[in-house]
Amino acid sequence: ERREERERERERGRETEIQKEEELRGILRASEVEREREREGERERERERERERERERETERERVSGTTRHLAGLWRPVT
């Protein structure tokens, strides 16, 4: 009878360990999902910063191009 009781205790201990491991795995998965979500958010912010830099470069190209056209219109050959 004591042997059976010890066996039942051992079995309950194993079940408790398995349950704890499953809970930890769940926590780790949730944590990894959250980290991936944060990484994706950072990637999206970086893409937006790059789009903004490209808009600024385009604005500068247009400004330079307009200035060049304006100066070209003012140029007259020396006679």
Secondary structure in CASP SS format (residue, H / E / C, confidence):
PFRMAT SS
TARGET T0000
AUTHOR 0000-0000-0000
METHOD secondary structure of the structure
MODEL  1
E C 1.00
R H 1.00
R H 1.00
E H 1.00
E H 1.00
R H 1.00
E H 1.00
R H 1.00
E H 1.00
R H 1.00
E H 1.00
R H 1.00
G H 1.00
R H 1.00
E H 1.00
T H 1.00
E H 1.00
I H 1.00
Q H 1.00
K H 1.00
E H 1.00
E H 1.00
E H 1.00
L H 1.00
R H 1.00
G H 1.00
I H 1.00
L H 1.00
R H 1.00
A H 1.00
S H 1.00
E H 1.00
V H 1.00
E H 1.00
R H 1.00
E H 1.00
R H 1.00
E H 1.00
R H 1.00
E H 1.00
G H 1.00
E H 1.00
R H 1.00
E H 1.00
R H 1.00
E H 1.00
R H 1.00
E H 1.00
R H 1.00
E H 1.00
R H 1.00
E H 1.00
R H 1.00
E H 1.00
R H 1.00
E H 1.00
R H 1.00
E H 1.00
T H 1.00
E H 1.00
R H 1.00
E H 1.00
R H 1.00
V H 1.00
S H 1.00
G H 1.00
T H 1.00
T H 1.00
R H 1.00
H H 1.00
L H 1.00
A H 1.00
G H 1.00
L H 1.00
W C 1.00
R C 1.00
P C 1.00
V C 1.00
T C 1.00
END
